[in-house]
Amino acid sequence: MPEAELKKLFFEDDGIIPNHPHLPVLLYTGAMESNPRGAEALFNKHNWRGSWTNGVFDYHHYHSNTHEVLGVISGSALLQIGGEQGEQLELHAGDVIVLPAGTGHKKISASPDFKVTGAYPHGVEYNTRTGKPNDRPYALEEISRVPVPDIDPVYGKHGPLTRIWLMHTQANQE
């Protein structure tokens, strides 16, 4: 599989959507360009399981108990990543985005054929949070306990995710 263009994006806590305190979102542009419909098999092969295929909710939400990978298998969409103060990203078939625990995301618009496959490290059963104030203290604690995955969902053991996220985790501990 050819190396995709890799982009790292950092988002700060906006008071509603916590985002991750030190792990960047990773965007692999065109990572699966030659076989976007193979996303589920590839993620599962690298132990990112609990996979599903559908769209993305059209409201801000995040998962406080796990990281998430989304692979665009058809169409395109404009997603808002990082909450209202975040960034809008146009994703196309073949693109993959890895969201660290706590990272807000929602669909702004999409082509009629837009579909993504999502998965989670070791098939963790994800929760869905929307930024309710009562959830916040527990969500922040939960995000801090989510470990860095031991394998990249796209490139496996030698992929950039583990190296990049471990580097940011270690830098944050110093």
ABEGO torsion letter per residue (X at the ends): XBBBBBBBBBBBBAGABAEBAABBBBBBBGAAAABAAAAAAAAAAAGBBGBBBBBBBABBBBBAABBBBBBBABEBBBBBBGEAABBBBBBBBGBBBBBBBGBBBBBABBBAABBBBBBBBGGBBBBBBAGBAAAAAAAAAAAAABBBBABBAAAEAABAAAAAAAAAAAAAAX
